[in-house]
């Protein structure tokens, strides 16, 4: 009797919409046998007799009925995506056609694949490790060039190789300690703690380097949580419309038009921004507007970036002082909007007002010498200064350039947690060495670090978690 993973599975691997081409994929030990039942070529050849990695022109048949003209790709295991015999049917892309072909495959012995089951089989068959499998999922949903490149590098096995190297060093020293404790007459551990400390310090530094990429990794994958702040009528909604390239936000001359948070996703030079237009910050007695102002402040507190829009054609006031207080501890860019008009507010005016408001707030009368918040002149009306904003954004978050040659970026919260656990375990090894504890204490924490890192590659992970990870994949992948 076949278990779940010895059966032959089939699924539609292209989007369920009418298109030029559709692909129906089948994987498992009976794939070629099932394909023989439904395929008819011009020379009546059996697909099961053909070489691997070949493509064959013919027709899909349902008994005597011709269903579609197709190209069939054959891949014999283990040299396939799943590591199993695989057949991919390239058919015309009508929704009815691909569904009909899938039904014929199921009728002839395949079963419907679960979400992510093809990639799951690749993992279970040792074709890829779990970090590479998760990279497949990230690759599919990537929303910008950086996310795409990060996923591709992880798919190539960069993270797998790094984690495996660290685990190999850990298990080597763990095995030495265990062997020495079992055979103290022939193997001495005298002074071994000092040697081990050097090794563990090095491994902790390597893990720390990976952990230091987590913030960039999150931004690469999820985008920069960006909030547009400013007084009413500063041009916040106009700026949002310019950035997304359409009139998404209502723009009027009436102050306080925006009262709720309007969120959009945009790409600027390959950087994803989850950008939120908020209510204008001002003192108001209007109950609804006041709720909007409080929402704006709340979102600003959680933001990765604040775009503070100032109407440069109107003087600064107490409302601006309040906004200066909001942005002082956050990554921010100040935009002097309406630069196409007579500008009353200059960069120098902003710096003086910023220093004055913060000095008063902190009761600190020492001179503030540095001002690091970028100030850019823009015109949302005339689409001016946007290229400069894009350049500043790139420099602010990625130091101007992201290199994917050797760099590994941790974009997965599960990986981050495992690295943190491994780091803490290695830290305990150092503490045991410094405290003069017996050597068997070292091996306990070394093994904990080894297990934590193994959860990244899938070598020390339970079936339930594996199922949960692959359940988030799309059907047919």
C-alpha positions as CSV (number, residue, x, y, z in Angstrom):
1,X,0.0,0.0,0.0
2,X,1.4,3.4,-1.0
3,X,1.8,6.1,1.6
4,X,1.0,9.8,0.9
5,X,4.5,10.5,-0.6
6,X,4.7,7.4,-2.8
7,X,1.6,8.3,-4.7
8,X,1.7,10.2,-8.0
9,X,0.5,13.8,-7.7
10,X,-0.8,16.3,-10.3
11,X,-1.7,20.0,-10.3
12,X,-2.0,23.1,-12.5
13,X,1.2,25.1,-12.2
14,X,0.1,28.2,-14.0
15,X,-2.3,30.9,-13.0
16,X,-6.0,30.0,-13.2
17,X,-6.8,32.6,-15.9
18,X,-7.1,32.5,-19.7
19,X,-3.6,32.8,-21.2
20,X,-1.5,31.7,-24.1
21,X,0.0,28.6,-22.3
22,X,-1.0,26.5,-19.4
23,X,1.2,23.9,-17.6
24,X,-0.1,20.8,-15.8
25,X,2.5,19.0,-13.7
26,X,2.6,15.4,-12.5
27,X,5.2,13.8,-10.2
28,X,5.6,10.3,-8.8
29,X,6.6,6.7,-9.8
30,X,3.5,6.3,-12.0
31,X,3.9,9.5,-13.9
32,X,5.1,7.9,-17.2
33,X,2.6,5.1,-17.0
34,X,-0.3,7.6,-16.6
35,X,1.1,9.8,-19.4
36,X,1.1,6.8,-21.7
37,X,-2.6,6.3,-21.1
38,X,-3.6,9.8,-22.2
39,X,-0.9,10.9,-24.7
40,X,-1.1,10.2,-28.5
41,X,1.8,11.1,-30.7
42,X,2.1,11.0,-34.4
43,X,4.2,7.9,-34.4
44,X,2.3,6.1,-31.6
45,X,5.4,6.1,-29.4
46,X,5.1,5.4,-25.7
47,X,6.4,8.3,-23.5
48,X,7.7,5.7,-21.0
49,X,10.2,4.5,-23.6
50,X,11.7,8.0,-24.3
51,X,14.8,9.6,-22.8
52,X,14.8,11.9,-19.9
53,X,14.7,15.7,-20.5
54,X,13.0,15.4,-23.9
55,X,9.9,17.2,-25.2
56,X,7.3,15.5,-27.3
57,X,4.6,16.9,-29.6
58,X,1.2,15.2,-29.6
59,X,-2.4,15.3,-28.2
60,X,-4.0,14.6,-24.8
61,X,-6.8,12.1,-25.2
62,X,-9.8,11.2,-23.0
63,X,-10.7,7.8,-24.3
64,X,-11.3,8.5,-28.0
65,X,-11.8,12.2,-27.6
66,X,-9.0,14.7,-28.4
67,X,-8.8,17.3,-25.6
68,X,-5.8,19.5,-26.7
69,X,-2.7,19.8,-28.8
70,X,0.3,19.7,-26.4
71,X,4.0,19.5,-25.8
72,X,5.0,17.0,-23.1
73,X,8.2,17.4,-21.1
74,X,9.7,14.2,-19.5
75,X,12.2,14.3,-16.6
76,X,13.3,11.1,-14.9
77,X,14.2,11.0,-11.2
78,X,16.4,11.9,-9.5
79,X,17.2,14.5,-12.1
80,X,14.0,16.5,-11.8
81,X,12.7,19.3,-9.5
82,X,11.1,16.8,-7.1
83,X,13.7,14.1,-7.5
84,X,11.0,11.8,-8.9
85,X,9.8,10.9,-12.4
86,X,8.0,14.1,-13.6
87,X,5.8,14.9,-16.6
88,X,4.9,18.5,-17.5
89,X,2.1,19.0,-20.0
90,X,2.3,22.4,-21.9
91,X,-1.2,23.0,-23.2
92,X,-3.2,26.0,-24.4
93,X,-4.0,28.2,-21.5
94,X,-7.7,28.3,-21.3
95,X,-9.0,27.7,-17.8
96,X,-11.4,24.9,-19.0
97,X,-8.6,23.1,-20.9
98,X,-6.1,22.9,-18.0
99,X,-8.8,21.8,-15.6
100,X,-9.9,19.2,-18.1
101,X,-6.4,17.8,-18.4
102,X,-5.9,17.7,-14.6
103,X,-9.2,15.8,-14.3
104,X,-8.0,13.3,-16.9
105,X,-4.7,12.7,-15.0
106,X,-6.6,12.1,-11.8
107,X,-9.1,9.8,-13.5
108,X,-6.1,7.7,-14.7
109,X,-4.4,7.3,-11.3
110,X,-2.9,10.6,-10.1
111,X,-4.2,12.4,-7.1
112,X,-4.5,16.2,-6.6
113,X,-1.4,17.7,-5.1
114,X,-1.5,19.6,-1.8
115,X,-0.2,23.2,-1.7
116,X,3.5,23.2,-2.1
117,X,3.7,19.4,-2.4
118,X,6.1,19.4,-5.4
119,X,8.6,21.5,-3.4
120,X,7.9,19.5,-0.3
121,X,8.9,16.3,-2.2
122,X,12.0,18.0,-3.4
123,X,12.9,18.7,0.2
124,X,12.0,15.2,1.5
125,X,13.9,13.6,-1.4
126,X,17.0,15.6,-0.5
127,X,17.1,17.7,-3.6
128,X,17.0,20.9,-1.6
129,X,17.2,21.8,2.1
130,X,14.4,23.7,3.9
131,X,16.0,27.1,3.6
132,X,16.1,26.6,-0.2
133,X,12.5,25.4,-0.2
134,X,11.4,28.5,1.7
135,X,13.4,30.6,-0.9
136,X,11.2,29.1,-3.6
137,X,8.1,30.5,-1.8
138,X,9.8,33.9,-1.3
139,X,10.9,34.0,-5.0
140,X,7.3,33.5,-6.1
141,X,6.0,36.4,-4.0
142,X,8.9,38.7,-4.3
143,X,7.8,42.3,-5.0
144,X,11.0,44.0,-6.0
145,X,14.4,43.4,-7.5
146,X,16.2,43.1,-4.1
147,X,13.8,40.5,-2.8
148,X,14.2,38.6,-6.1
149,X,18.0,38.6,-5.9
150,X,18.0,37.6,-2.1
151,X,15.6,34.7,-2.8
152,X,17.7,33.5,-5.8
153,X,20.9,33.5,-3.7
154,X,19.3,31.5,-0.9
155,X,17.8,29.1,-3.5
156,X,21.4,28.6,-4.8
157,X,22.3,27.3,-1.3
158,X,24.3,30.3,0.1
159,X,22.6,30.1,3.5
160,X,22.6,26.3,3.5
161,X,26.4,26.3,3.0
162,X,27.0,28.9,5.7
163,X,24.8,27.1,8.2
164,X,26.3,23.7,7.4
165,X,29.9,25.0,7.9
166,X,29.0,26.3,11.3
167,X,27.2,23.1,12.3
168,X,30.2,21.0,11.1
169,X,32.5,22.9,13.4
170,X,30.1,22.5,16.3
171,X,29.6,18.8,15.9
172,X,33.4,18.2,15.5
173,X,34.2,19.8,18.8
174,X,31.2,18.2,20.5
175,X,32.3,14.7,19.3
176,X,35.8,15.4,20.5
177,X,34.6,16.3,24.0
178,X,32.3,13.3,24.1
179,X,35.0,10.9,22.9
180,X,37.5,12.3,25.4
181,X,35.1,11.9,28.3
182,X,34.5,8.3,27.3
183,X,38.2,7.5,27.0
184,X,40.1,9.8,29.4
185,X,43.1,7.5,29.5
186,X,43.9,8.1,25.8
187,X,42.4,11.5,25.1
188,X,43.0,14.6,27.3
189,X,40.8,17.6,27.5
190,X,43.3,19.6,29.6
191,X,43.3,23.2,28.4
192,X,40.7,22.4,25.8
193,X,38.4,25.1,27.1
194,X,40.8,27.8,25.9
195,X,41.0,26.3,22.4
196,X,37.2,25.9,22.3
197,X,36.6,29.5,23.4
198,X,38.5,30.8,20.4
199,X,36.4,28.6,18.1
200,X,33.1,29.5,19.7
201,X,34.0,33.2,19.6
202,X,34.5,32.9,15.9
203,X,31.2,31.0,15.3
204,X,29.3,33.6,17.4
205,X,30.8,36.4,15.2
206,X,29.7,34.6,12.1
207,X,26.1,34.2,13.5
208,X,26.2,37.9,14.6
209,X,27.0,38.9,11.0
210,X,23.9,37.0,9.8
211,X,21.7,38.5,12.5
212,X,22.9,42.0,11.6
213,X,21.3,41.6,8.2
214,X,17.9,40.9,9.6
215,X,16.7,44.5,9.5
216,X,17.8,44.9,5.9
217,X,16.4,41.4,5.2
218,X,12.9,42.4,6.5
219,X,12.9,45.5,4.5
220,X,14.0,43.6,1.4
221,X,11.2,41.1,1.8
222,X,8.3,43.2,3.3
223,X,9.2,46.7,2.2
224,X,9.8,49.9,4.1
225,X,6.9,50.8,6.3
226,X,6.6,54.5,5.3
227,X,4.3,57.2,6.8
228,X,3.6,60.5,5.2
229,X,3.2,63.2,7.8
230,X,2.5,66.9,7.6
231,X,0.0,69.7,8.3
232,X,-3.3,69.8,6.4
233,X,-2.9,71.0,2.8
234,X,0.9,70.4,2.8
235,X,0.5,68.2,-0.3
236,X,0.7,64.7,1.4
237,X,-2.0,63.2,-0.8
238,X,-0.6,64.8,-3.9
239,X,2.8,63.3,-3.1
240,X,1.2,59.8,-2.7
241,X,-0.6,60.2,-6.0
242,X,2.7,61.1,-7.7
243,X,4.6,58.2,-6.2
244,X,2.0,55.6,-7.2
245,X,1.3,57.1,-10.6
246,X,-2.4,57.6,-10.2
247,X,-5.0,59.7,-8.4
248,X,-5.6,57.4,-5.5
249,X,-6.0,60.0,-2.8
250,X,-8.5,62.8,-2.8
251,X,-6.9,66.2,-3.3
252,X,-8.7,69.4,-2.5
253,X,-8.0,72.9,-1.2
254,X,-10.1,72.1,1.9
255,X,-7.9,71.5,5.0
256,X,-8.4,68.1,6.7
257,X,-9.6,66.2,3.6
258,X,-7.7,63.1,4.6
259,X,-9.1,61.7,7.9
260,X,-8.2,58.1,7.7
261,X,-5.1,56.1,6.7
262,X,-4.7,55.3,3.0
263,X,-2.2,52.6,2.3
264,X,-0.5,51.7,-1.0
265,X,2.4,49.6,-2.1
266,X,5.0,51.1,-4.5
267,X,8.4,50.4,-5.9
268,X,11.1,53.0,-6.2
269,X,14.4,51.9,-7.8
270,X,13.7,48.3,-6.8
271,X,12.9,49.3,-3.2
272,X,9.4,48.4,-1.9
273,X,7.5,51.0,0.1
274,X,4.4,50.3,2.0
275,X,3.3,53.9,2.1
276,X,0.6,55.4,4.2
277,X,-1.0,58.8,3.7
278,X,-2.4,60.1,7.0
279,X,-4.5,62.9,8.4
280,X,-2.9,66.4,8.6
281,X,-1.3,67.0,12.1
282,X,-2.9,70.0,13.7
283,X,-4.9,71.0,16.8
284,X,-8.6,70.5,16.0
285,X,-11.9,70.3,17.8
286,X,-13.5,68.1,15.1
287,X,-14.0,64.7,16.7
288,X,-13.5,62.7,13.5
289,X,-10.4,64.6,12.4
290,X,-8.9,64.3,15.9
291,X,-9.2,60.5,15.6
292,X,-7.4,60.7,12.3
293,X,-4.6,62.8,13.8
294,X,-4.1,60.3,16.6
295,X,-4.0,57.4,14.0
296,X,-1.3,59.3,12.1
297,X,0.8,59.6,15.2
298,X,0.3,56.0,16.1
299,X,1.4,54.8,12.6
300,X,4.4,57.2,12.7
301,X,5.5,55.6,15.9
302,X,5.8,52.2,14.2
303,X,7.2,53.4,10.9
304,X,10.5,52.5,9.4
305,X,10.5,55.9,7.6
306,X,8.7,59.1,7.9
307,X,8.2,61.5,4.9
308,X,7.5,64.8,6.5
309,X,5.9,67.1,3.9
310,X,6.1,70.8,4.5
311,X,4.2,73.4,2.5
312,X,7.2,75.6,1.7
313,X,4.9,78.4,0.5
314,X,3.5,78.9,4.1
315,X,5.4,79.7,7.3
316,X,6.1,77.1,10.0
317,X,4.0,77.1,13.1
318,X,3.4,75.2,16.4
319,X,2.0,72.2,14.5
320,X,5.3,71.8,12.8
321,X,7.0,71.9,16.2
322,X,4.8,68.9,17.2
323,X,5.8,67.0,14.1
324,X,9.5,67.8,14.7
325,X,9.0,66.1,18.1
326,X,7.5,63.0,16.4
327,X,10.3,62.6,13.8
328,X,13.4,63.3,16.0
329,X,14.1,59.7,16.8
330,X,12.9,58.1,13.5
331,X,14.5,57.8,10.1
332,X,13.0,60.7,8.3
333,X,13.1,62.7,5.1
334,X,11.8,66.3,5.1
335,X,10.2,67.3,1.8
336,X,9.8,71.0,1.1
337,X,6.8,70.8,-1.2
338,X,5.4,73.4,-3.6
339,X,8.9,74.4,-4.6
340,X,7.3,75.7,-7.8
341,X,5.8,78.6,-5.8
342,X,7.5,81.4,-3.9
343,X,9.3,79.5,-1.1
344,X,9.0,81.0,2.4
345,X,10.5,78.0,4.1
346,X,14.1,77.1,3.3
347,X,16.4,74.4,4.5
348,X,18.0,76.8,7.0
349,X,14.5,77.7,8.4
350,X,13.7,74.0,8.9
351,X,17.0,73.4,10.8
352,X,16.5,76.4,13.1
353,X,12.9,75.4,13.8
354,X,13.9,71.8,14.4
355,X,16.7,72.7,16.9
356,X,14.5,75.2,18.7
357,X,11.6,72.7,19.2
358,X,13.9,69.9,20.4
359,X,15.9,72.1,22.7
360,X,12.7,73.3,24.3
361,X,11.3,69.9,24.5
362,X,14.3,68.3,26.2
363,X,15.2,71.4,28.3
364,X,18.7,71.0,26.9
365,X,20.4,74.3,25.9
366,X,23.6,72.8,24.6
367,X,24.3,73.6,21.0
368,X,23.2,70.9,18.6
369,X,25.9,70.8,15.9
370,X,24.7,68.0,13.6
371,X,21.5,67.7,11.5
372,X,21.4,64.4,9.6
373,X,17.8,64.4,8.4
374,X,17.8,64.9,4.5
375,X,15.9,67.9,3.2
376,X,14.7,67.8,-0.4
377,X,12.8,70.4,-2.4
378,X,10.0,68.8,-4.3
379,X,6.9,69.8,-6.2
380,X,4.2,67.1,-6.1
381,X,2.2,69.2,-8.6
382,X,5.0,69.3,-11.2
383,X,6.6,65.9,-10.3
384,X,9.9,67.6,-9.4
385,X,12.5,66.2,-6.9
386,X,11.2,62.6,-7.0
387,X,14.4,61.2,-8.5
388,X,16.3,62.9,-5.6
389,X,13.9,61.3,-3.1
390,X,14.5,57.8,-4.7
391,X,18.3,58.3,-4.5
392,X,18.2,59.4,-0.8
393,X,15.9,56.4,0.1
394,X,18.4,54.0,-1.4
395,X,21.3,55.5,0.4
396,X,19.4,55.7,3.7
397,X,18.4,52.1,3.9
398,X,21.0,50.2,1.9
399,X,24.0,52.5,2.1
400,X,23.5,53.2,-1.6
401,X,24.1,49.6,-2.8
402,X,23.1,46.1,-2.1
403,X,25.6,43.4,-3.1
404,X,24.5,39.9,-3.6
405,X,27.8,38.4,-4.6
406,X,28.6,36.8,-1.3
407,X,26.3,38.6,1.1
408,X,23.5,36.6,2.8
409,X,20.4,38.5,4.0
410,X,18.2,36.9,6.6
411,X,14.6,37.6,5.5
412,X,12.8,34.8,7.3
413,X,11.7,35.4,11.0
414,X,12.0,31.6,11.6
415,X,15.7,31.7,10.6
416,X,16.3,34.8,12.7
417,X,14.8,33.1,15.8
418,X,16.9,29.9,15.2
419,X,20.1,32.1,14.8
420,X,19.3,33.9,18.1
421,X,18.8,30.6,19.9
422,X,22.0,29.2,18.6
423,X,23.9,32.4,19.5
424,X,22.5,32.2,23.1
425,X,23.6,28.6,23.4
426,X,27.1,29.4,22.3
427,X,27.1,32.3,24.7
428,X,26.4,29.8,27.5
429,X,29.4,27.7,26.3
430,X,31.6,30.8,26.8
431,X,30.1,31.3,30.3
432,X,30.8,27.7,31.2
433,X,34.4,27.9,30.1
434,X,34.9,31.2,32.0
435,X,33.4,29.7,35.1
436,X,35.6,26.6,34.9
437,X,32.7,24.2,34.5
438,X,33.3,20.5,33.5
439,X,33.6,19.8,29.8
440,X,30.3,17.9,29.6
441,X,28.6,21.2,30.2
442,X,30.1,22.5,27.0
443,X,28.7,19.7,24.9
444,X,25.2,20.2,26.2
445,X,25.0,23.8,24.9
446,X,27.0,23.0,21.8
447,X,24.4,20.4,20.8
448,X,21.6,23.0,21.6
449,X,23.2,25.4,19.1
450,X,23.7,22.5,16.6
451,X,19.9,21.7,16.9
452,X,18.8,25.3,16.5
453,X,20.9,25.8,13.3
454,X,19.6,22.5,12.0
455,X,16.1,23.8,12.1
456,X,17.0,26.3,9.4
457,X,18.1,23.6,7.0
458,X,15.4,21.3,8.1
459,X,17.7,18.6,9.6
460,X,16.2,19.0,13.1
461,X,12.6,19.9,12.5
462,X,9.3,18.1,13.2
463,X,6.8,17.0,10.6
464,X,4.1,19.4,11.9
465,X,6.3,22.4,11.2
466,X,7.3,21.1,7.8
467,X,3.6,20.7,6.9
468,X,2.8,24.2,8.2
469,X,5.6,25.8,6.1
470,X,4.6,24.1,2.9
471,X,0.9,24.7,3.4
472,X,1.6,28.4,2.7
473,X,2.9,27.6,-0.8
474,X,0.7,28.1,-3.9
475,X,-0.9,25.1,-5.5
476,X,1.2,23.5,-8.3
477,X,4.5,24.5,-6.7
